[in-house]
Amino acid sequence: MKRESATENVKHFFHKAAELLDLPDDMRRTLINPYREITVEVPLRRNDGRLDLYNGYRVQHNNFRGPFKGGIRYHPTADLDDVRALASLMTWKTALTGLPLGGAKGGVTCDPRELETNELEKLTRVFTDKISLVIGPRHDIPAPDMGTDSQTMAWLMDEYAKIHGHTPEVVTGKPIGLNGSFGRTEATGHGTALVIEQATNDFDQIPVTGAKVAIQGFGNVGLYAATFLDQMKAQVVAVSDYAGGIYNPKGLPLDQLTDFPVQRRLVQEFDDADQVTNEELLELECDILVPAAIGGVITEQNADRIQAAAIFEAANGPITRSGEDILLDKGKLIFPDILVNAGGVIVSYFEWVQNIQEFTWELSQVNAELKRILVKTYQQVRQLAEEKKTSMRTAAFMVGIEKVAEATQLRGYLN
Ligand code: NAD
């Protein structure tokens, strides 16, 4: 079956919110499409001598509230449609959380698991060269996403420096030893757990203590979400990576699993649990489901088999529009990506601020500010959803869109 377009999904969510905001047509047309999209060819001489050619993208969606901001993804499914959707989500996410930033995203259609470290470095340097004229510390600031990490950002920073001079604030998510911020690596998973904690306080039919949680994706976001949820005494019953998952209804021993991603071990190499496929994981009996891998995994094909009472979108775009309609009809609670995974860009913003100030914040300051912004944003979304009798996603989009629309008006773009 054909995959639903990620861009069309985001546009659908945008229009639902725009409708409730009564946003004029001219404003909608101005906000919905990206400012700029670039496609580049990324040649890579592999260690075995052959030449591979990859497609790379940078989509800059909106910068009316501040510089474009968004991660770079290395994944076989990272095509222009995906990157375009992700760039747009960044615009609504930065606005929702009140950061003075816009939205962008980048990607290279490749499978990083097939590449050696030196090949990944070469690929990153070539891609950086090709987009170096459109990124910049006051213009467009990349960060990590699926398939990239702090090491990738270090290479990007170094390559950019060769052309423009030392500019650490051109990229966030860097290693601590290279102008990174304390708390950034774990920020997205940490933020996910904080939003879950808030929401479970609110919707008291599922308290976080003892809640059974299934997490799809055990990379940066899934691993730290699991770790913080474990500290909150939730019971993580399932985790997975691209190859499949593991399940134990009595809870997984996370302390024995946290090294797996670092050691590039698959979770199914862990013996003491049942094996499940990624599809089965989504349908497990649990209280909370946390998709934390790729987009478009909950669709009209499987939505009616989801058993979790609440779904927290740590991944970007894991639920398609048709999947969402079914889930909402069934009374499931959906907490949207632009709220749940916003911890990443919030701490990226702190890193950018620290780099500009040439001053380092303590971890306690980073975490206190992260929690303050997330709790405030959560409450704002929750209140608006109740007031307008709409979903948390539509409410979150409404808050974000309204702020970008205001900036658009104030700058005089529609005059
Ligand atoms: P990652 O590369 O660190 O980890 C991705 C995980 O997903 C790995 O366990 C990988 O094996 C698994 N995976 C890959 N393809 C899969 C597939 N087809 N089916 C199931 N699992 C698959 O990436 P990440 O940084 O953890 O990002 C995960 C999600 O979180 C993405 O949707 C990303 O956009 C979103 N996100 C990340 C950040 C961040 O700061 N890294 C911020 C906001 C949102």
Residues whose N, C-alpha, C, O or C-beta is under 5 A from the ligand:
A	BS01	NAD	P144 D145 M146 G147 T148 T188 G217 F218 G219 N220 V221 G222 S240 D241 Y242 N278 A292 A293 I294 A314 A315 N316 N341 G344
